[in-house]
Amino acid sequence: MRTRSIWVTLTLLALLAAAPSATPQKPKPGRAAARPAAADARLDRLKAEVAREIDGLQTLTQQMVDSLFSFGEPGFQEFETKRYCTAILREHGFAVEEAVAGIPTAWLATWGSGKPVIALGSDVDGLLETSQKPGVLGHAPIVEGAPGHGEGHNSGIPLSITAAIALKRVMEREKIPGTIRVWPGIAEELIAGKAHFVKAGVFDGVDVVLFSHVSSSFGVSWGSASGTGLVSVEYTFSGTSAHAGGAPWSGRSALDAVELMDVAWNFRREHLRPSHRSHSVITHGGGQPNVVPPTASVWYYFREIDYPHIKELHELGNTMAEAAAMMTGTKVSSRVLGAAWPQHFNRPVAEATYANIQRVGMPAWSEDDQAFAKAVQRLVKAREQGLPTEVGKLGQPVKPEDNRGGGSDDIGDVSWTVPTITLRYPANIPGLPGHHWASAIAMATPVAHKGAVAGAKVQAMTALDLLLKPELVKQAWDYFRNEQTKETTYQPLVGPDDKPPVWLNEKLMRELRPRMQPFYYDPAKYKTYLEQLGIAYPPQ
């Protein structure tokens, strides 16, 4: 009996050990629980479907890229761009709000309902004096002295609109809940739009922002990015007018104050950190030489790699301005025209985006595309490497000691408000100078068209990940709250009374727009903008 009892006990213990636990094991922190194979199979199928939808929209994508290129509108004057893009979105069932954040050219398009809310965005403004005929190997302005897309911002919002339309179709068929928003980066070249979007609450309730920016590569990164944040400030000095020849001692020159401030700042540069960048232009220097200028203004960008040092530079600029005013017997006032925080991107969303970049791969460049790219590289004396054919690696965080400064993008303010990534998509040619007419040569050619289509696929696929994997949204916010913002609190560099400087470029465009309008792209008559302009591709 004893032997039988022991055997029964051992058998029961073995059965209990083999039985599943009544309390399921929790997944380790930072890792999602295993997903059913059927869910993964459905997601994979829907990604293939959204890619096919985007392929079917290629003509629309090309027309949008070419149209925005032809408008060539600089910051705060993107009126034609707004009219065109919002008409397309309304046609496809999106509700559109205009004049967002008090900016006449800003808008927000929305479709769907419920969570998650995913915001797709990219910049839309052009650059001054970069008007350039596409596909032409040499400086050939469409309109002499006019702005153009020497950065390539004409390709980004077409990418987002294409992705949004394709997503909407798939979501409707599959009855997938969620909200898609499309928004433009207004006046990014002036670093003057997105901080005001944040201040106005444009991203309140948004779960993830999928941003994009033109590049010659296909990539994404997470963590602290290289480059700088900045504050953009205009100082205006007020003095006393006088006859410069007859009684100059009666005057107090505001221009003297501007020049003294510039000289003082240039002496101070030697004693600023290597990561800093600063530059200025005199926006008003007086009327004519024989009148002592009673007013004069200078516009500064103060750039640094973190908020405390940006604030420190701004305060130093204020000190220099006050000192110049004291030396010249003038008075000074200032206004913040724009600002940007340094960028920090979300790791879980970046990793999901990168997996989709690998899935989509680089565009299938033709022999003509490669020949064209090498010809442009020869033109600017860059290495003749052509267009890349492989995607790069997932970008890693940049340590402060390795960040040597550089450019800025006001997506930084958004990235400290809601989980955000920036997709770099391959719509331009490697080795170009940037902010230059040469960087516009490819931006209404098959290179830009194919790059925007590839980028739209990645953005739409990543949105599907967020729509169908609630754990990804949770992981994004866990990273945002527990790693990104654990020790850093976002403090706006624009104040409560600072307004968007919507008057910038207004006078310029009043003069130039009538000369630019005859060259707007007409897709009803021409397949491409190259065809409308009579330009052969590739150039012979």
Disulfide bonds with the S-S distance in Angstrom:
none
